[in-house]
Structures are given as C-alpha cells and as structure tokens.
Amino acid sequence: MKYVSTRGQAPVLEFEDVMLSGLARDGGLYVPETWPTFSAEQIAALRGCSYQEIAFQVMFPFVSSSIDETEFKELINEAYSGFSHRAVAPLVQMDDNLWLLELFHGPTLAFKDFAMQILGLLMDRALIKRGERATILGATSGDTGGAAIEAFRGREQIDIFILHPSGRVSDVQRRQMTTAQEKNVFNIALEGTFDDCQAMVKAMFNDHEFRDGMKVTGVNSINWARIMAQIVYYFTAAVALGSPNRPLSFAVPTGNFGDVFAGFVAHKMGLPIEKFVVATNVNDILVRTLETGTYKPDGVMATYSPSMDIQVSSNFERLMFEMAGRDATRVSALMSDLSTKGEFQLSENELAPMRDLFIGMRIDEDETVSRIAAEYEDNDYVIDPHSAIALEAGARCSGRAKDVPMIALATAHPAKFPDVVTKATGVEVAQPARLIAQLKSEERVSQLPNDLATISQFIADKTRASKVA
C-alpha cells in the first residue's frame, strides 16, 4: 500500500513513513493510493467476530507492507485490552430505528482512544526499530490531547507536546492532560482558540528546518493512522445490524471531519452506507459548505460541546480530494484560496456527490441541552453534549428512510462534561473510577502566548530529539 498527498507534491510513502510524517511536506494530507475493497461475502463473514478480529481484517490492508500479520494481531489485542466493555464499541437501541454506538469505554472515556491506543504502539515499535526519537506535536479541542497523552506517556523514544486553547476545554478534559507526571509530556495552554492551536501545529510542520531538526510527527487526525483505526467501528456496528444485506446511516458529531471521513472510507471499502449526517454545533462551517458550496471560516464560538468548536476542519481536504476526482492541482488551488482569500468555492460537480452522501445538520445550545434532558427523562440514559448533538441530528433524519437504521456516534462519556449534563438532567454524573484520581492530581501546564516563535523555542528547549543545527 502506497500513500499520496492531497496536494500532489510530496513523496509517495509507505505506511510507516506516513505514520511518522503526520502532515505531508507539501502541506497536504496523506491518503492511500487506492482503496482496498471488501465484497459483500467478506463483509458478511465478519458477523460474530470480535472487535479485535474485525480490526485486523479492516486495518491490515493499510499496513501490510510495514508489519507482519502475527505482530499486528498482537498489537491490536494489546491496544484494546484496556477498554472497559467486552464489546469495545457496544450498540444501544434508543428507538425503533435509532441506535447509539458507545465509543467511550477506552482509557480516557472518548472515541479518540480507538486510534490513539494502536497508534502509540505502532509508533513506538517503528522508532525502536529505527533507533530514533520523535517529537509529537498535537492540537486539541479537548479529547485528542488526553487520549494522545495517555497513549504516549512514559514512552522513552517520544516527547509529546499538546496545545489546547486556554479556558476552552472542560475541567475534566484539561485534567486528563495536565495531571500526567511523566517527563516526556508537555501541556501548553495557548492563549487563543483551537483553530489557533491547529494553525500553530501546521506552521511548525511546514517549517521544514524545524520539523527535521526536532524529528516532528503528529497525532492529530491529519495523521492517516488515526483515520485508519476509526474505520473499524463503522464495520462492527454495520455487521451487528445486518450489513451488507441492508444499508445503514450514521450521524456523526463533527468538528475536524476525521471521524466522519473514516466512515466515508468504510463506504469506499464496500460498506453499504446510505447517508452520513454531519452533526455540528453552532460552529457550523460544514453545514454552510454543504448548503452553499462556499467554505468560509467564521469566528469560533465557545459551546457546551468544545471538541466541536472548530471552523477549520482539516480532514475536509481529504474529502475534497476524492470529490475532485483526486485532482491534487485542484485541491492545492482551493487551499491556496483559503489561505489568501479566507474562503474557497466548490464546483457543482464537486458538491453534487457530497450532497448525495452527506447531510449537514446544525444543533444549537438549547437543542443540545433539551436532547440530554429528553434521553434522561424518557430512557433513563445519560449522554454528553457531543453525543446529544449526534443523537438529535440522527433522530431528525432517521424518519426519512424507515427501513434504514440510523446509528448515532456517542463520542464521549457524560462524566467528561458534568456541568452541562447536570444542568440538563438535575443529577450529578457518576465518575468512573479511572477519572477520580485524575481530578485530584496536581496539574503540570505551561501558559504561553499565541506566538509561533515562543512556542517553537519552548519545544526546542524541552525535546530530547535532535536539535536544529
């Protein structure tokens, strides 16, 4: 399996190099040169298999040139051994045609664990084999940082630097990052928004002297390995509900577009998916883009669902690449327009196939709280605000095709957002045992300005990787 950049000017790489590179050197994102596909018979054969068995079948085509079958199976088993539910990603029926896919049973109670746990093992293995160190740079709107730190804390070959927007993540999300005491973990509270954090990380990746000198790699969903691991639970949910004999739809709480793009990849691989509901909060750039064809970031508003407080959805570039017929020149021109004009315009030929598969749905703050309250009152079931947005959007769309199950993704445990959940339900959220210790531990965090030179120097001073000459 070879990988190409969405902008067409970076080297073609194999999986291990793509994983360690993160962002392509031309500023684009790596995608497979071709999509592996499963026949209906192969998908049907996954029924009754464990999550780990399906994970191997789905992911191995992407990594086969870099790791042998036996070792990859061992890493998968290790990666998901720390999940608290035997099914790893269980389904819960909410209504006749509406299901919830629980993706919060991992170590940090968020869906990011599905990718981070396997990525940490794969990256550590590759660096040990090569005798190298790496500097991980990441930006987080809440959950990515905690999941990444949990996966990489204490690893000898790696130093990890996570930028989060100061004051714009929940207390639980912050503490899941800042209570890590290992010396290879560095938390940076940036004075700005998530988009500022993400722009800072991209700027450091695009400074090739800094990138090479610091041995920089990334674990945001710009890293293909993150997307790859998230494809799996679309398959497990689908086969549990009768795929490939009937189509399904998914409602996905969406910020950076990585999770829903993983579903799109599952569709490309042969999974019969009728619709993806792109569920956003009031930071609704993706809804507006699907409606108008104009991609124009606006100011970021702080909401009850901070992991979705994003206006620059990086992984949307991967979808644009597919919708533009894999025309890297076209994608480069669009991204240049975004940089110089602050927006770009998709053509009707690019929009039409997007609209055939994707529905944009904006859920505001009051609607989010109302959905949390309704699920507690009607079903005695407590959900977090991100999952509430997916469930509300999915419920609105599930009636369009009564014979097509709608699966909403529950991406975080309600204990991570206790204030809004208590506001909606009137009850205190029970804290899982693994969370209680973190909430009482001492925090380690560096408050830094939104200044590239300051952030770059901080990283250069702290990392154990090779210094810039």
Secondary structure, DSSP 8 states (H G I E B T S, - for coil): -EEEETTS-S--EEHHHHHHH-S-TTS--EEESS-----HHHHHTTTT--HHHHHHHHHHHHHTTTS-HHHHHHHHHHHTTT-SSTTSS-EEEEETTEEEEE---STTSBTHHHHHHHHHHHHHHHHHHHT--EEEEEE-SSHHHHHHHHHHTT-TTEEEEEEEETT-S-HHHHHHHHT---TTEEEEEESS-HHHHHHHHHHHHH-HHHHHHTTEEE-STTSHHHHHHHTHHHHHHHHHTTTTSS-EEEEEE-SSSHHHHHHHHHHHTT--EEEEEEEE-S--HHHHHHHHSEE--------S-GGG--S--TTHHHHHHHHTTS-HHHHHHHHHHHHHHS-EE--HHHHHHHHHHEEEEE--HHHHHHHHHHHHHHH-----HHHHHHHHHHHHHHTT-TTS-EEEEE-B-GGGSHHHHHHHHSS-----HHHHHHHHS----EEE-S-HHHHHHHHHHH--S----
